[in-house]
Amino acid sequence: MKGLRVVGTGRCLPKNIVTNAQLSRQVDTSDEWIASRTGVLQRHIATDETNASMAERAAQQALERAGINPEQVGACIVATLTPDYATPSVACLLQRGLELPEDIPCFDLNAACSGFVYGLTVARGLLAQGTKPYALVVGSEIMSRTLDFADRATCVLFGDGAGAVVVEASDSHNFVSVLGTRGDDTSLSCPVGGTLQMQGSEVFRFATDILPRCIHETLNKAGRSLDEVDYVVCHQANQRIIAYVVKKLKAPEEKFYLNVQYYGNTSAASIPIALDEMATKGLLAAGSRVLCVGFGGGLTWGGAWLEW
């Protein structure tokens, strides 16, 4: 088995939408301050939803669009840093909710905002040694659980949501990935039971250095050029970061998909949410080639060449 083919996508967003104007009533900020520094205009914040309920809705949608039955799924991986329980994992709850087979691995993976790319790479390895042809990879987060809504440096950035893809083992579709880690508990961290802490300037420097490097390394590993990519889907952390990367690479702006303005930073969910949004808009179809690039706490990063 050479690679992976994406055969279905799905997403779920909480019903509750919080605009910048609404946030400005809670914390010392403004729509102009948030939008000019981050590009974020609004975000979805969970009220009645759980991580598992959002993950299940996104995954069910992906399975339906892929046209496959749950018994065909050979692995279920959920990338998250905000599970509902320490145990059972979100993936175990998905196994029950979706009635997936009992003889498959189902587990959560925490690589923060890089988690979805890590999950794709793990899924490929599991499919290579399994007997079922499909894997379910989900990114699902309730980042609002980790926020101090009196801290305008962090609470304005994040949102909640889930995205999912179904991938198929394929000999005719290429897949390569580049993963990396740099242990750092000061630039970006979230203690167990505590609130997220971030050194914004340090994270910006890290992101604007690692994203172009990761894009180059992934393309080199795939034997491709940026011209051969239909879309680059970066982790949607901050519009300024993505704009910097576009400028540094001297790339066409329209090649880099952007939706952070509507959802904020949804951590591991941001890339699969974007992929589903693109698919439903008709931007992705058979033969599409997408470069996914994530970065986040850990510090971690990852790039993946994906084909439809």
N, C-alpha and C positions, 0 to 999 in steps of 0.2 A: 504494500500500500504506500503510494508515493505521497499523497496529500489529502486535502479536504475540499469538499464542495459545499457551499452554503445553500441549503434547500428551503429554509423557512426562517422568518423573523417575527418577533412580537414585542410589544412593550406595554407597560402599565404605569400610569401616573396618578398620584392622589388627586382627588376631586378638588381639594382646597388649594387655590392659587393665591399667593401672597405677592403683591406688587411692591416695588420700591417705595412708593408713596405710603403704603400700609406699614412697611417696616420703619419708616421715618417717624411714625407715631410711637414706636417702642424704643428706639435707640437714636442717638444723636447722629443723624445722617440725612441724606436727601437723595432724590432720584438722580439728580445731576451728578452728585458725588459718586454714587455707585456705578452708574452707567459709564461715566467717563473713565473710571479706573478699572472696570471689569468687563463692561459690555452687557452685564446682566440687567434685565428689565423686570423680570418676575421669576418665581420659582414655585414648585408644587411642594406643599408641606403636608405630611401624613397626619390624619386625625384618627379616623376609625381603622385605617389600613395597618396591617402588619407587614414585616419584611416578607414572610412566607406567603401571605395572600397576594401581594403584588407580584412576587416571583412566579406564583402559580398561574396567575392570569396571563402574564407575559409568555410563559412557557406553553400554556395551552394554546394560545394564539399562534405561536411558532409551529407547534405540532400540526395544527389544523391547516396552516398555510403550506406546510411541507407535504401534507397529504399522507402522513404516516400514522401508524397505530402505536400506542405506548409500548406494546410488547417488542417492537423493533428497536427500541432505544437500548444501547449497550453501556451507557455511562451518563451520569447526571452530575454536573459540576456547577456549584454556585459560588461566584466570586463576591465576597462581601466582607466588610469589617464591622457591620452593625446587625448581627443576627438577633433573632428574637430570644434565643436561649444559647447558653454555652453548649448544651446538648439537650435535645437532638438538634442536629444541624438543619439549616434551611433545606438543604438537598434531601435529607431524610424525610422531611415533611412533604416535599414535592413528590417523592417516591410514593407516599401514601395518597396524596391528593390527586395525582395524575394516574395512579394505578400502574406505575412502571414495574417492570419485572423485579423480583426479589434477588435474582442471581446476578446483579450488576453493581458496580461501585457507585455510591452516591455520597458526596462529601462537599463541605465548604472549603474554600481556598481564600486566604487573606494575603493579598499583595497590594492592598489599598487600591488606588486609582489605576494601577497597572493590572489589576486582578483578572480582567476579562481576557487580556492578551495571554497572560499566564495560563488561564483556563483553556483557551484554544489549543495551546501547545500540549498541555496535559491530556486533553481529549484525543488529540492525534495519536499520542503514545498508547492510550488505553484501547483505541479502536484497532491499532496495529496488532494487538495481541488478543483481541476479543473475537467473538463469533457473531455479534450483531452489527449491522452496518451504520447505525446512526448514534450520535451523541448530542446531548442537550447541554448547552453552555449558557449560563444565566449570570447577569450582573444585577444585583439588587441591593439597594441601600436605603436606610432611613437616617440620613446624615443629621437631620434635625435633632435626633436623640443626643448627639455629641456636642451640640452648640450651646454657648453662653450667649443668650440673646441680648445681653448688655454689652457685648464685645463687637463693635461694628467692624473690626478688622476681619472677623471670621463669619459672623452670622449672615452677612449680606451675600456671601459667596455661594453658599451651598443649598441644595434642594434634594428632594427624595424621589425615588422612582425605580423602575426595573425594566430591563431589556433582556431579550433571549434570542438565541439562534439555534437552529438544528443544523448540524454539519454531518456530511456523509463521507465515509472513507472512499477515496477515489484515486485511481492510478493515472487519470487524465487531467487532474487539476492540481496545480502546484501549491505547495504550502511551505513557507519557511518562516522562522521566527528568530529574533534576537532578544535575549533577556539579560537583565543586569541588576545588580544590587550593590548599594553602598551603605553600610550600617550607619544610621544617624538618628538619634533620638532627641535632637534639639531643634532641627529645622522644622520638623512636622511630626507631631506625636499626639496620641490620645490615650491617657492612662485608663486602665480598666475602671469603669464606673465614674470616670472623670469627663472633662470637656476637652475638646480639640484645641491644641495650641500650635500656632504657626508663626514662624518668622518670615513674613511676606517677602522681604527683599532677598533672603537666602533662597527661598523656594523659586522666586522669579529667576535668579541667576542659574540655579540648577536646571530649571526647565528649559530656558533658552539656550543652554549649552548642550543638554542631553538630547533634546528632540531632534535637532539637525543631525547630530552624530548617529542617533538611532535610525533615522530615516536612511542615511547613507549606508550604514552597515546592513540594514535589512535589504535594501535594493541590491547591494553588492552580492549578498548571499543568494539572492534570487536570480542574479544575472540579468537584472533589469535596470532601466533608467526611469527617472521621474516622468519622462514623456510617455512612458508606457503604462502609467497608472491612470485610471479613470478618476479616482478620488483618493485623497488622503483624509483619513478621519483621525484627528488627534483627540486625546482626552480633552473634554470641554471644561477646562479649569478657568480660563480667563481669556477674553478676546485679545488683549494686548499681547499675551504670550504667543498666540497663534499668528497674529499679525507680524510679530518680530521674526518668527520662524519663516514665514512666507518671504519676508524681505531678505533675510539672510541667505535663503536658498535661491533667491531671484526667480521664484516660481509664480505661475499664474494664480492670482488670488482665488479665482473661481474653482480651482482644483481642490481647495481645502474647505471641506464642509464645516459649517458653523451653525450651531443652534443653542449655544450657551445663553443667549439672550432670553430664551423662553424657559429654561430649566435650571440654570445655575450649574454648579459643579455637583454632579450626582455620583462622584467617585467611580466605583467599578461599573456602575450602570450607564455611564455617559456614552461609551462607544456603542454598545448594543442598542441603546435608545436611538442614537443617530442612525445606525444601520437600518433599523426598522422604519424610521421616518423617511429615509432615502428610498427604501424599497416601496413604500406605499405611495410615494410621490412619482414612482416610475423611473427614478434615477439609476436603479440597479436592476439588472436582468441577466439572463444567461450570457456568460462570457465577460461580465464586468470584473474588473480587477481593482481591488481596494487595498491600500496600505493603512493599517491600523497602528497607531502609536500611542502608548500610554506612559504616564509617569506619575509617581506619587510617593506616599509615606513609605518609609523603610530605610533609606530611600530605594525605590525600585523604578525600573523602566522596562519597556518591552515594545518590540515592533513585530508585526505579522503581515505577510503577504497573503491575501485571501482572494479566492476566485468563486464566481457564481456559476 
